[in-house]
């Protein structure tokens, strides 16, 4: 499980970022949607790194 930062962004959208995965950012109309979307983004990010043979950065605090 990775930490995500959720905050209110522009135009009423919620923004979600995963600090341990640079550039892994998503958003949603609601806070709950942003959480769902960042989970999917994290999964896709990690799979893309693995597919490319790139080491997955450790989770913060690991």
PyMOL Python script that loads the backbone (N, CA, C, O; Angstrom):
from pymol import cmd

cmd.read_pdbstr("""\
ATOM      1  N   UNK A   1       0.847  -1.177   0.000  1.00  0.00           N
ATOM      2  CA  UNK A   1       0.000   0.000   0.000  1.00  0.00           C
ATOM      3  C   UNK A   1       0.889   1.235   0.000  1.00  0.00           C
ATOM      4  O   UNK A   1       1.844   1.324   0.771  1.00  0.00           O
ATOM      5  N   UNK A   2       0.573   2.169  -0.855  1.00  0.00           N
ATOM      6  CA  UNK A   2       1.341   3.406  -0.964  1.00  0.00           C
ATOM      7  C   UNK A   2       0.532   4.580  -0.441  1.00  0.00           C
ATOM      8  O   UNK A   2      -0.698   4.598  -0.506  1.00  0.00           O
ATOM      9  N   UNK A   3       1.250   5.547   0.074  1.00  0.00           N
ATOM     10  CA  UNK A   3       0.609   6.751   0.573  1.00  0.00           C
ATOM     11  C   UNK A   3       0.217   7.648  -0.598  1.00  0.00           C
ATOM     12  O   UNK A   3       0.970   7.795  -1.561  1.00  0.00           O
ATOM     13  N   UNK A   4      -0.952   8.236  -0.505  1.00  0.00           N
ATOM     14  CA  UNK A   4      -1.404   9.211  -1.498  1.00  0.00           C
ATOM     15  C   UNK A   4      -1.818  10.478  -0.770  1.00  0.00           C
ATOM     16  O   UNK A   4      -2.351  10.427   0.339  1.00  0.00           O
ATOM     17  N   UNK A   5      -1.570  11.602  -1.398  1.00  0.00           N
ATOM     18  CA  UNK A   5      -1.977  12.896  -0.869  1.00  0.00           C
ATOM     19  C   UNK A   5      -3.185  13.345  -1.681  1.00  0.00           C
ATOM     20  O   UNK A   5      -3.132  13.395  -2.910  1.00  0.00           O
ATOM     21  N   UNK A   6      -4.268  13.670  -0.992  1.00  0.00           N
ATOM     22  CA  UNK A   6      -5.507  14.078  -1.646  1.00  0.00           C
ATOM     23  C   UNK A   6      -5.790  15.524  -1.250  1.00  0.00           C
ATOM     24  O   UNK A   6      -5.758  15.867  -0.068  1.00  0.00           O
ATOM     25  N   UNK A   7      -6.067  16.374  -2.246  1.00  0.00           N
ATOM     26  CA  UNK A   7      -6.374  17.771  -1.935  1.00  0.00           C
ATOM     27  C   UNK A   7      -7.319  18.348  -2.974  1.00  0.00           C
ATOM     28  O   UNK A   7      -7.435  17.837  -4.088  1.00  0.00           O
ATOM     29  N   UNK A   8      -7.984  19.409  -2.590  1.00  0.00           N
ATOM     30  CA  UNK A   8      -8.921  20.090  -3.478  1.00  0.00           C
ATOM     31  C   UNK A   8      -8.140  20.873  -4.521  1.00  0.00           C
ATOM     32  O   UNK A   8      -7.266  21.673  -4.189  1.00  0.00           O
ATOM     33  N   UNK A   9      -8.463  20.634  -5.782  1.00  0.00           N
ATOM     34  CA  UNK A   9      -7.768  21.307  -6.871  1.00  0.00           C
ATOM     35  C   UNK A   9      -8.648  22.353  -7.533  1.00  0.00           C
ATOM     36  O   UNK A   9      -9.615  22.831  -6.940  1.00  0.00           O
ATOM     37  N   UNK A  10      -8.311  22.699  -8.748  1.00  0.00           N
ATOM     38  CA  UNK A  10      -9.048  23.711  -9.497  1.00  0.00           C
ATOM     39  C   UNK A  10     -10.388  23.160  -9.987  1.00  0.00           C
ATOM     40  O   UNK A  10     -10.556  21.952 -10.150  1.00  0.00           O
ATOM     41  N   UNK A  11     -11.311  24.045 -10.211  1.00  0.00           N
ATOM     42  CA  UNK A  11     -12.622  23.715 -10.780  1.00  0.00           C
ATOM     43  C   UNK A  11     -13.396  22.676  -9.987  1.00  0.00           C
ATOM     44  O   UNK A  11     -14.217  21.951 -10.549  1.00  0.00           O
ATOM     45  N   UNK A  12     -13.140  22.597  -8.679  1.00  0.00           N
ATOM     46  CA  UNK A  12     -13.892  21.687  -7.837  1.00  0.00           C
ATOM     47  C   UNK A  12     -13.448  20.241  -7.885  1.00  0.00           C
ATOM     48  O   UNK A  12     -14.049  19.399  -7.218  1.00  0.00           O
ATOM     49  N   UNK A  13     -12.412  19.922  -8.654  1.00  0.00           N
ATOM     50  CA  UNK A  13     -11.911  18.553  -8.716  1.00  0.00           C
ATOM     51  C   UNK A  13     -11.014  18.269  -7.522  1.00  0.00           C
ATOM     52  O   UNK A  13     -10.431  19.183  -6.939  1.00  0.00           O
ATOM     53  N   UNK A  14     -10.909  16.999  -7.165  1.00  0.00           N
ATOM     54  CA  UNK A  14      -9.989  16.538  -6.142  1.00  0.00           C
ATOM     55  C   UNK A  14      -8.773  15.959  -6.839  1.00  0.00           C
ATOM     56  O   UNK A  14      -8.908  15.227  -7.818  1.00  0.00           O
ATOM     57  N   UNK A  15      -7.588  16.280  -6.344  1.00  0.00           N
ATOM     58  CA  UNK A  15      -6.333  15.817  -6.919  1.00  0.00           C
ATOM     59  C   UNK A  15      -5.718  14.793  -5.972  1.00  0.00           C
ATOM     60  O   UNK A  15      -5.770  14.953  -4.752  1.00  0.00           O
ATOM     61  N   UNK A  16      -5.138  13.747  -6.541  1.00  0.00           N
ATOM     62  CA  UNK A  16      -4.472  12.713  -5.757  1.00  0.00           C
ATOM     63  C   UNK A  16      -3.077  12.481  -6.336  1.00  0.00           C
ATOM     64  O   UNK A  16      -2.913  12.295  -7.542  1.00  0.00           O
ATOM     65  N   UNK A  17      -2.085  12.496  -5.461  1.00  0.00           N
ATOM     66  CA  UNK A  17      -0.700  12.286  -5.871  1.00  0.00           C
ATOM     67  C   UNK A  17      -0.078  11.190  -5.018  1.00  0.00           C
ATOM     68  O   UNK A  17      -0.392  11.051  -3.836  1.00  0.00           O
ATOM     69  N   UNK A  18       0.798  10.422  -5.626  1.00  0.00           N
ATOM     70  CA  UNK A  18       1.539   9.391  -4.912  1.00  0.00           C
ATOM     71  C   UNK A  18       3.002   9.841  -4.857  1.00  0.00           C
ATOM     72  O   UNK A  18       3.724   9.692  -5.842  1.00  0.00           O
ATOM     73  N   UNK A  19       3.451  10.389  -3.721  1.00  0.00           N
ATOM     74  CA  UNK A  19       4.804  10.954  -3.639  1.00  0.00           C
ATOM     75  C   UNK A  19       5.933   9.969  -3.929  1.00  0.00           C
ATOM     76  O   UNK A  19       6.987  10.374  -4.420  1.00  0.00           O
ATOM     77  N   UNK A  20       5.733   8.686  -3.636  1.00  0.00           N
ATOM     78  CA  UNK A  20       6.809   7.718  -3.861  1.00  0.00           C
ATOM     79  C   UNK A  20       6.946   7.300  -5.323  1.00  0.00           C
ATOM     80  O   UNK A  20       7.893   6.604  -5.687  1.00  0.00           O
ATOM     81  N   UNK A  21       5.987   7.732  -6.169  1.00  0.00           N
ATOM     82  CA  UNK A  21       6.047   7.443  -7.604  1.00  0.00           C
ATOM     83  C   UNK A  21       5.985   8.772  -8.358  1.00  0.00           C
ATOM     84  O   UNK A  21       4.895   9.263  -8.652  1.00  0.00           O
ATOM     85  N   UNK A  22       7.131   9.352  -8.670  1.00  0.00           N
ATOM     86  CA  UNK A  22       7.160  10.671  -9.304  1.00  0.00           C
ATOM     87  C   UNK A  22       6.282  10.748 -10.555  1.00  0.00           C
ATOM     88  O   UNK A  22       6.390   9.921 -11.461  1.00  0.00           O
ATOM     89  N   UNK A  23       5.417  11.754 -10.582  1.00  0.00           N
ATOM     90  CA  UNK A  23       4.540  11.958 -11.724  1.00  0.00           C
ATOM     91  C   UNK A  23       3.258  11.158 -11.686  1.00  0.00           C
ATOM     92  O   UNK A  23       2.441  11.263 -12.601  1.00  0.00           O
ATOM     93  N   UNK A  24       3.063  10.365 -10.657  1.00  0.00           N
ATOM     94  CA  UNK A  24       1.835   9.564 -10.540  1.00  0.00           C
ATOM     95  C   UNK A  24       0.769  10.426  -9.877  1.00  0.00           C
ATOM     96  O   UNK A  24       0.718  10.557  -8.654  1.00  0.00           O
ATOM     97  N   UNK A  25      -0.076  11.008 -10.715  1.00  0.00           N
ATOM     98  CA  UNK A  25      -1.101  11.952 -10.271  1.00  0.00           C
ATOM     99  C   UNK A  25      -2.415  11.607 -10.958  1.00  0.00           C
ATOM    100  O   UNK A  25      -2.431  11.204 -12.121  1.00  0.00           O
ATOM    101  N   UNK A  26      -3.506  11.767 -10.234  1.00  0.00           N
ATOM    102  CA  UNK A  26      -4.829  11.564 -10.808  1.00  0.00           C
ATOM    103  C   UNK A  26      -5.783  12.573 -10.194  1.00  0.00           C
ATOM    104  O   UNK A  26      -5.379  13.405  -9.382  1.00  0.00           O
ATOM    105  N   UNK A  27      -7.037  12.500 -10.578  1.00  0.00           N
ATOM    106  CA  UNK A  27      -8.035  13.411 -10.027  1.00  0.00           C
ATOM    107  C   UNK A  27      -9.408  12.770 -10.115  1.00  0.00           C
ATOM    108  O   UNK A  27      -9.582  11.725 -10.742  1.00  0.00           O
ATOM    109  N   UNK A  28     -10.375  13.406  -9.482  1.00  0.00           N
ATOM    110  CA  UNK A  28     -11.750  12.936  -9.536  1.00  0.00           C
ATOM    111  C   UNK A  28     -12.700  14.053  -9.169  1.00  0.00           C
ATOM    112  O   UNK A  28     -12.309  15.036  -8.539  1.00  0.00           O
ATOM    113  N   UNK A  29     -13.941  13.899  -9.565  1.00  0.00           N
ATOM    114  CA  UNK A  29     -14.968  14.892  -9.263  1.00  0.00           C
ATOM    115  C   UNK A  29     -15.240  14.928  -7.764  1.00  0.00           C
ATOM    116  O   UNK A  29     -15.540  15.984  -7.205  1.00  0.00           O
ATOM    117  N   UNK A  30     -15.134  13.758  -7.111  1.00  0.00           N
ATOM    118  CA  UNK A  30     -15.293  13.676  -5.665  1.00  0.00           C
ATOM    119  C   UNK A  30     -14.000  13.151  -5.062  1.00  0.00           C
ATOM    120  O   UNK A  30     -13.137  12.629  -5.768  1.00  0.00           O
ATOM    121  N   UNK A  31     -13.878  13.294  -3.761  1.00  0.00           N
ATOM    122  CA  UNK A  31     -12.696  12.775  -3.062  1.00  0.00           C
ATOM    123  C   UNK A  31     -12.610  11.263  -3.255  1.00  0.00           C
ATOM    124  O   UNK A  31     -11.533  10.719  -3.497  1.00  0.00           O
ATOM    125  N   UNK A  32     -13.748  10.599  -3.146  1.00  0.00           N
ATOM    126  CA  UNK A  32     -13.786   9.147  -3.303  1.00  0.00           C
ATOM    127  C   UNK A  32     -13.354   8.725  -4.708  1.00  0.00           C
ATOM    128  O   UNK A  32     -12.635   7.739  -4.871  1.00  0.00           O
ATOM    129  N   UNK A  33     -13.792   9.467  -5.709  1.00  0.00           N
ATOM    130  CA  UNK A  33     -13.398   9.164  -7.087  1.00  0.00           C
ATOM    131  C   UNK A  33     -11.899   9.360  -7.274  1.00  0.00           C
ATOM    132  O   UNK A  33     -11.254   8.579  -7.974  1.00  0.00           O
ATOM    133  N   UNK A  34     -11.342  10.392  -6.657  1.00  0.00           N
ATOM    134  CA  UNK A  34      -9.902  10.634  -6.750  1.00  0.00           C
ATOM    135  C   UNK A  34      -9.126   9.479  -6.132  1.00  0.00           C
ATOM    136  O   UNK A  34      -8.086   9.083  -6.658  1.00  0.00           O
ATOM    137  N   UNK A  35      -9.618   8.936  -5.023  1.00  0.00           N
ATOM    138  CA  UNK A  35      -8.955   7.805  -4.368  1.00  0.00           C
ATOM    139  C   UNK A  35      -8.997   6.575  -5.264  1.00  0.00           C
ATOM    140  O   UNK A  35      -7.988   5.887  -5.418  1.00  0.00           O
ATOM    141  N   UNK A  36     -10.142   6.294  -5.848  1.00  0.00           N
ATOM    142  CA  UNK A  36     -10.258   5.163  -6.767  1.00  0.00           C
ATOM    143  C   UNK A  36      -9.313   5.349  -7.949  1.00  0.00           C
ATOM    144  O   UNK A  36      -8.621   4.414  -8.353  1.00  0.00           O
ATOM    145  N   UNK A  37      -9.288   6.558  -8.499  1.00  0.00           N
ATOM    146  CA  UNK A  37      -8.456   6.829  -9.674  1.00  0.00           C
ATOM    147  C   UNK A  37      -6.963   6.736  -9.370  1.00  0.00           C
ATOM    148  O   UNK A  37      -6.196   6.242 -10.196  1.00  0.00           O
ATOM    149  N   UNK A  38      -6.537   7.209  -8.179  1.00  0.00           N
ATOM    150  CA  UNK A  38      -5.102   7.122  -7.872  1.00  0.00           C
ATOM    151  C   UNK A  38      -4.699   5.677  -7.635  1.00  0.00           C
ATOM    152  O   UNK A  38      -3.573   5.294  -7.955  1.00  0.00           O
ATOM    153  N   UNK A  39      -5.587   4.868  -7.083  1.00  0.00           N
ATOM    154  CA  UNK A  39      -5.273   3.440  -6.927  1.00  0.00           C
ATOM    155  C   UNK A  39      -5.026   2.800  -8.286  1.00  0.00           C
ATOM    156  O   UNK A  39      -4.082   2.026  -8.449  1.00  0.00           O
ATOM    157  N   UNK A  40      -5.870   3.121  -9.259  1.00  0.00           N
ATOM    158  CA  UNK A  40      -5.687   2.598 -10.617  1.00  0.00           C
ATOM    159  C   UNK A  40      -4.412   3.144 -11.245  1.00  0.00           C
ATOM    160  O   UNK A  40      -3.697   2.418 -11.935  1.00  0.00           O
ATOM    161  N   UNK A  41      -4.127   4.421 -11.008  1.00  0.00           N
ATOM    162  CA  UNK A  41      -2.919   5.033 -11.568  1.00  0.00           C
ATOM    163  C   UNK A  41      -1.660   4.388 -10.984  1.00  0.00           C
ATOM    164  O   UNK A  41      -0.696   4.130 -11.705  1.00  0.00           O
ATOM    165  N   UNK A  42      -1.674   4.133  -9.685  1.00  0.00           N
ATOM    166  CA  UNK A  42      -0.528   3.479  -9.036  1.00  0.00           C
ATOM    167  C   UNK A  42      -0.321   2.086  -9.623  1.00  0.00           C
ATOM    168  O   UNK A  42       0.804   1.705  -9.945  1.00  0.00           O
ATOM    169  N   UNK A  43      -1.391   1.341  -9.759  1.00  0.00           N
ATOM    170  CA  UNK A  43      -1.289  -0.006 -10.322  1.00  0.00           C
ATOM    171  C   UNK A  43      -0.708   0.032 -11.737  1.00  0.00           C
ATOM    172  O   UNK A  43       0.186  -0.748 -12.067  1.00  0.00           O
ATOM    173  N   UNK A  44      -1.218   0.936 -12.566  1.00  0.00           N
ATOM    174  CA  UNK A  44      -0.718   1.061 -13.935  1.00  0.00           C
ATOM    175  C   UNK A  44       0.732   1.518 -13.986  1.00  0.00           C
ATOM    176  O   UNK A  44       1.505   1.038 -14.815  1.00  0.00           O
ATOM    177  N   UNK A  45       1.102   2.430 -13.117  1.00  0.00           N
ATOM    178  CA  UNK A  45       2.462   2.951 -13.045  1.00  0.00           C
ATOM    179  C   UNK A  45       3.437   1.819 -12.718  1.00  0.00           C
ATOM    180  O   UNK A  45       4.455   1.648 -13.390  1.00  0.00           O
ATOM    181  N   UNK A  46       3.110   1.050 -11.676  1.00  0.00           N
ATOM    182  CA  UNK A  46       3.978  -0.053 -11.248  1.00  0.00           C
ATOM    183  C   UNK A  46       4.076  -1.114 -12.351  1.00  0.00           C
ATOM    184  O   UNK A  46       5.168  -1.609 -12.632  1.00  0.00           O
ATOM    185  N   UNK A  47       2.962  -1.461 -12.969  1.00  0.00           N
ATOM    186  CA  UNK A  47       2.987  -2.447 -14.052  1.00  0.00           C
ATOM    187  C   UNK A  47       3.834  -1.968 -15.230  1.00  0.00           C
ATOM    188  O   UNK A  47       4.567  -2.756 -15.826  1.00  0.00           O
ATOM    189  N   UNK A  48       3.736  -0.688 -15.565  1.00  0.00           N
ATOM    190  CA  UNK A  48       4.525  -0.140 -16.677  1.00  0.00           C
ATOM    191  C   UNK A  48       6.021  -0.209 -16.365  1.00  0.00           C
ATOM    192  O   UNK A  48       6.823  -0.554 -17.233  1.00  0.00           O
ATOM    193  N   UNK A  49       6.394   0.118 -15.129  1.00  0.00           N
ATOM    194  CA  UNK A  49       7.804   0.012 -14.751  1.00  0.00           C
ATOM    195  C   UNK A  49       8.278  -1.433 -14.855  1.00  0.00           C
ATOM    196  O   UNK A  49       9.347  -1.708 -15.401  1.00  0.00           O
ATOM    197  N   UNK A  50       7.477  -2.346 -14.330  1.00  0.00           N
ATOM    198  CA  UNK A  50       7.852  -3.766 -14.378  1.00  0.00           C
ATOM    199  C   UNK A  50       7.958  -4.260 -15.809  1.00  0.00           C
ATOM    200  O   UNK A  50       8.885  -5.000 -16.138  1.00  0.00           O
ATOM    201  N   UNK A  51       7.030  -3.866 -16.661  1.00  0.00           N
ATOM    202  CA  UNK A  51       7.069  -4.274 -18.073  1.00  0.00           C
ATOM    203  C   UNK A  51       8.324  -3.768 -18.773  1.00  0.00           C
ATOM    204  O   UNK A  51       8.857  -4.424 -19.668  1.00  0.00           O
ATOM    205  N   UNK A  52       8.790  -2.592 -18.354  1.00  0.00           N
ATOM    206  CA  UNK A  52       9.983  -1.995 -18.960  1.00  0.00           C
ATOM    207  C   UNK A  52      11.268  -2.422 -18.269  1.00  0.00           C
ATOM    208  O   UNK A  52      12.352  -1.974 -18.643  1.00  0.00           O
ATOM    209  N   UNK A  53      11.158  -3.282 -17.264  1.00  0.00           N
ATOM    210  CA  UNK A  53      12.338  -3.759 -16.557  1.00  0.00           C
ATOM    211  C   UNK A  53      12.978  -2.700 -15.675  1.00  0.00           C
ATOM    212  O   UNK A  53      14.178  -2.759 -15.406  1.00  0.00           O
ATOM    213  N   UNK A  54      12.199  -1.745 -15.228  1.00  0.00           N
ATOM    214  CA  UNK A  54      12.701  -0.661 -14.383  1.00  0.00           C
ATOM    215  C   UNK A  54      12.329  -0.955 -12.934  1.00  0.00           C
ATOM    216  O   UNK A  54      11.211  -1.374 -12.635  1.00  0.00           O
ATOM    217  N   UNK A  55      13.284  -0.727 -12.048  1.00  0.00           N
ATOM    218  CA  UNK A  55      13.055  -0.980 -10.625  1.00  0.00           C
ATOM    219  C   UNK A  55      11.950  -0.058 -10.112  1.00  0.00           C
ATOM    220  O   UNK A  55      11.950   1.142 -10.387  1.00  0.00           O
ATOM    221  N   UNK A  56      11.012  -0.634  -9.364  1.00  0.00           N
ATOM    222  CA  UNK A  56       9.920   0.134  -8.778  1.00  0.00           C
ATOM    223  C   UNK A  56      10.460   0.855  -7.531  1.00  0.00           C
ATOM    224  O   UNK A  56      11.039   0.215  -6.653  1.00  0.00           O
ATOM    225  N   UNK A  57      10.276   2.178  -7.447  1.00  0.00           N
ATOM    226  CA  UNK A  57      10.755   2.905  -6.267  1.00  0.00           C
ATOM    227  C   UNK A  57      10.098   2.359  -4.996  1.00  0.00           C
ATOM    228  O   UNK A  57       8.927   1.981  -5.009  1.00  0.00           O
ATOM    229  N   UNK A  58      10.860   2.322  -3.901  1.00  0.00           N
ATOM    230  CA  UNK A  58      10.276   1.845  -2.660  1.00  0.00           C
ATOM    231  C   UNK A  58       9.216   2.823  -2.160  1.00  0.00           C
ATOM    232  O   UNK A  58       9.238   4.013  -2.475  1.00  0.00           O
ATOM    233  N   UNK A  59       8.301   2.291  -1.384  1.00  0.00           N
ATOM    234  CA  UNK A  59       7.296   3.113  -0.749  1.00  0.00           C
ATOM    235  C   UNK A  59       7.978   3.960   0.310  1.00  0.00           C
ATOM    236  O   UNK A  59       8.942   3.512   0.931  1.00  0.00           O
ATOM    237  N   UNK A  60       7.500   5.169   0.526  1.00  0.00           N
ATOM    238  CA  UNK A  60       8.077   6.022   1.560  1.00  0.00           C
ATOM    239  C   UNK A  60       7.975   5.320   2.902  1.00  0.00           C
ATOM    240  O   UNK A  60       6.933   4.760   3.240  1.00  0.00           O
ATOM    241  N   UNK A  61       9.050   5.351   3.657  1.00  0.00           N
ATOM    242  CA  UNK A  61       9.068   4.720   4.958  1.00  0.00           C
ATOM    243  C   UNK A  61       9.539   3.269   4.924  1.00  0.00           C
ATOM    244  O   UNK A  61       9.729   2.655   5.974  1.00  0.00           O
ATOM    245  N   UNK A  62       9.730   2.711   3.711  1.00  0.00           N
ATOM    246  CA  UNK A  62      10.211   1.327   3.609  1.00  0.00           C
ATOM    247  C   UNK A  62      11.711   1.288   3.764  1.00  0.00           C
ATOM    248  O   UNK A  62      12.310   0.213   3.709  1.00  0.00           O
TER     249      UNK A  62
END
""", "prot")
cmd.dss("prot")
cmd.show_as("cartoon", "prot")
cmd.util.cbc("prot")
cmd.orient("prot")
